[in-house]
């Protein structure tokens, strides 16, 4: 599984984001591209401890979903989105894309960090698992919009 902390995966994600444009249409799901780049900021805000979104520890999430966050198996198209990562508002694509790019860069800047705080809902992740989870989430949504 690739990790956002690996230079090649980071470079790939940055290039894919660069290739994303405001006219991109979703291959699945209900979000438009502006909403998607806004949505993708959430997990990065969590790892960077900028937001916890009021999440509470969940043994159900740990047992049934946690390992799927960082394994090699792609997520299914159309999986439900957590409420705190949903918006019905239209988001300005260029503004949200710039914010997402900055969060990706900030996350990568911590590539050598070995200890991270626990996830507010899923609990402990190793540094490797955090990096894999961030890559997997971005990859899922970039595939959703064809990049």
C-alpha positions in Angstrom: 0.0 0.0 0.0 1.3 3.4 -0.9 1.7 6.1 1.7 1.5 9.9 1.4 4.8 9.9 3.3 6.6 8.2 0.4 8.1 10.7 -2.0 6.9 8.8 -5.1 3.3 8.6 -3.8 3.4 12.2 -2.6 4.6 13.3 -6.1 1.9 11.2 -7.7 -0.9 12.7 -5.6 0.4 16.2 -6.2 0.4 15.6 -10.0 -3.1 14.1 -9.9 -4.4 17.1 -8.0 -2.7 19.4 -10.5 -4.5 17.6 -13.3 -7.9 18.0 -11.6 -10.0 20.8 -13.0 -13.2 22.5 -12.2 -15.0 20.8 -15.1 -14.3 17.3 -13.9 -17.4 15.1 -13.4 -17.8 12.3 -11.0 -17.7 8.7 -12.2 -19.8 7.8 -9.2 -21.3 9.5 -6.1 -23.2 12.7 -5.4 -20.4 15.2 -4.8 -19.3 17.7 -7.4 -15.6 18.4 -7.8 -15.6 21.5 -5.5 -17.3 19.5 -2.8 -14.8 16.6 -3.3 -11.7 18.7 -2.8 -13.3 20.3 0.3 -14.2 16.8 1.6 -10.6 15.5 1.1 -9.3 18.2 3.5 -11.1 16.6 6.5 -8.9 13.5 7.1 -5.8 15.7 6.6 -7.1 18.1 9.1 -7.5 15.2 11.5 -3.9 13.9 11.1 -2.5 17.4 11.4 -4.6 17.9 14.6 -6.4 21.0 13.1 -9.8 19.5 13.7 -11.3 16.5 15.5 -14.9 17.2 14.2 -16.3 16.1 17.5 -15.6 12.4 16.7 -15.8 9.9 19.6 -14.1 6.6 19.9 -16.1 3.8 18.3 -15.4 0.1 18.9 -17.7 -0.7 15.9 -15.5 1.5 13.6 -12.4 -0.1 15.0 -13.6 -3.6 14.5 -15.4 -3.4 11.2 -13.8 -0.5 9.3 -10.4 0.4 10.6 -8.3 -2.1 8.7 -10.0 -1.1 5.4 -8.5 2.4 5.8 -5.0 1.2 5.2 -5.1 -2.1 3.4 -4.5 -2.7 -0.4 -8.1 -3.4 -1.3 -9.7 -0.4 -3.0 -12.8 1.1 -1.5 -16.1 0.4 -3.3 -17.6 3.1 -5.3 -20.4 5.0 -3.6 -19.5 4.2 0.0 -21.4 6.4 2.4 -19.7 9.5 3.6 -19.4 10.6 7.2 -21.8 13.5 8.0 -19.0 15.8 9.1 -17.3 15.4 5.7 -20.5 16.1 3.7 -21.7 19.4 2.4 -24.6 20.4 0.2 -23.0 23.9 -0.4 -21.2 24.5 -3.6 -17.6 25.1 -2.9 -15.2 27.2 -5.0 -13.1 24.7 -6.7 -9.9 26.8 -7.0 -10.1 28.0 -3.4 -10.6 24.5 -2.0 -8.0 22.9 -4.3 -5.4 25.4 -3.0 -6.3 24.5 0.6 -6.1 20.8 -0.2 -2.7 21.2 -1.9 -1.4 23.1 1.2 -2.7 20.4 3.6 -1.1 17.6 1.4 2.2 19.5 1.5 2.0 20.1 5.3 1.2 16.4 5.8 4.2 15.3 3.7 6.4 17.7 5.6 5.8 15.4 8.7 7.0 12.3 6.8 9.7 11.6 9.4 7.4 11.9 12.4 7.2 8.6 14.2 4.5 9.2 16.8 1.1 10.5 16.0 -1.9 11.2 18.2 -4.6 8.7 18.1 -7.5 9.1 15.6 -10.5 10.5 17.5 -12.8 7.7 16.2 -10.5 4.8 15.2 -7.8 5.0 17.9 -4.1 4.2 17.4 -2.5 4.1 14.0 1.2 3.6 13.3 2.9 6.4 11.2 2.8 3.9 8.3 -0.9 3.3 8.7 -1.6 7.1 8.9 0.3 7.6 5.7 -1.4 4.7 3.9 -4.9 5.9 5.0 -4.3 9.4 3.7 -3.0 8.1 0.4 -5.9 5.7 0.0 -8.6 8.4 0.7 -7.1 10.8 -1.8 -6.6 8.0 -4.4 -10.3 6.9 -4.0 -11.6 10.4 -4.7 -9.1 11.2 -7.4 -10.3 8.0 -9.2 -13.8 9.2 -8.6 -13.1 12.2 -10.7 -10.9 10.5 -13.3 -7.4 11.6 -12.2 
